[in-house]
Amino acid sequence: MATTIYGVSASRAIRSLWAIEETGIAYEHVPTHYFNDSKTADYQAVNPNGRIPALVDGDCVLFESMAINLYLAKQYAPSLYPREPVLEAQAVQWSVWAISEIEPLQMQIVVQKFFTGGNPDSAVIDAASESLQRPLKVLESHLEGRDFLLGEGFTVADLNLAGVMLLMRSIRFDFGDFPKVSDWLARCWSREALARAEALD
């Protein structure tokens, strides 16, 4: 059975579409929208949560973009997956950090800017933007003297965190106080695999 990934690029699934493009393997992309498509019985047999993305790779069936990406990198892209135990743990660390420290706050801004019918609550945006300063300071400090999260080379840690932070681009977040973060994101977001993933659908 072909490796199959479900989702659309204009969603959180972009993270896993990016990851599978980085591997270079042949795969089937099933455009699955997060509204009606993900609520069908056929799709929920793959992901009972009714969310995207999802991956089927032989007997391996996964949901959650971070898990999918860690699997894809380890299985098919050894250059992206650190084998040394400490670096492997750090890759998991930054992946979890992305969805615990960055994603909830940026989503508050996304909701206000794009899902309030043109009536955003500026207080919510300002509070979330202010709260993002703390994790971004952590990331800025970590990137001192590094091109990428785990050193000189791009890995799944960078892919997962930069993939989560793609929403920062859509909300035009001001990284003026975080030049190292801005430069790191530019390096990650300029990868050809991401451009291919964004061109899907």
Number of C-alpha atoms within 10 A of each C-alpha: 9 11 15 17 26 26 26 23 21 13 13 20 26 23 26 32 26 23 28 25 18 22 18 11 11 11 15 12 17 13 17 22 20 18 11 9 18 23 17 12 12 11 18 15 10 18 22 14 13 20 23 27 28 26 26 20 14 10 7 9 14 18 20 17 24 24 17 22 25 23 18 24 21 17 11 15 19 14 14 21 22 19 12 9 9 10 16 17 14 16 24 18 12 21 25 17 15 21 16 11 16 22 17 14 19 22 16 15 24 18 15 18 18 13 11 11 9 9 10 16 13 12 10 15 20 12 13 18 17 11 15 17 15 13 14 17 14 11 16 17 14 15 19 12 10 14 17 21 23 20 12 10 12 18 21 31 29 22 30 27 24 22 27 21 20 16 18 19 11 11 14 8 13 11 14 9 12 15 12 20 24 15 15 18 20 12 15 21 18 10 14 13 19 22 13 13 21 16 10 14 13
